[in-house]
Amino acid sequence: MTLSSNREPSPHLDPSVLDDMCRQMPDRLDIPGRIIHSFLHASPGLLAALQAAVHARDPQSVRQAAHAMKSSNAQIGAMGDHGLGGGLG
């Protein structure tokens, strides 16, 4: 199973990350979907934490929140976003 297609590649999403996961765990093809579900569930809270840290002008909390978002994004192949947070986390 691959998640890649013949469409124009997105600068924000690298489908090969999830494709690699499927190849590494061929008997657990449910894992990418679970990771995506978790990402979608956690993202609003991660973004809210980052916004609150920025609003509070708390650099340490900004770094921590950005690092958490960066890690979450990298898990699903959202490398464009991962690169944006690279200077913060």
C-alpha positions, 0 to 999 in steps of 0.5 A: 500500500502506498499513499503517494499518487501521481499528483503534483507533490505538495511542498508541505506534505511528504507522503513518503513518510507514511509510505515508509511506515507502511513498508516497515509495518506491512501487517499494521496498515492501520498505524498511519491512519491512527497517527493521522487521527492523533495528529488531527486531534492534537493539533488544535491544542498544540497550536493553542499552546503556541499562540498562548506562549507567543501572546504571553511573550514567553520564549521558553514556552514558545520553543517548547510548543514549537518543538511539540508541533514540529515533532507532530508534523514530522510524524505525518510527513508535514515537512514544510511545516516542520522546516518552518518550526526548525528555528524555534524548537 
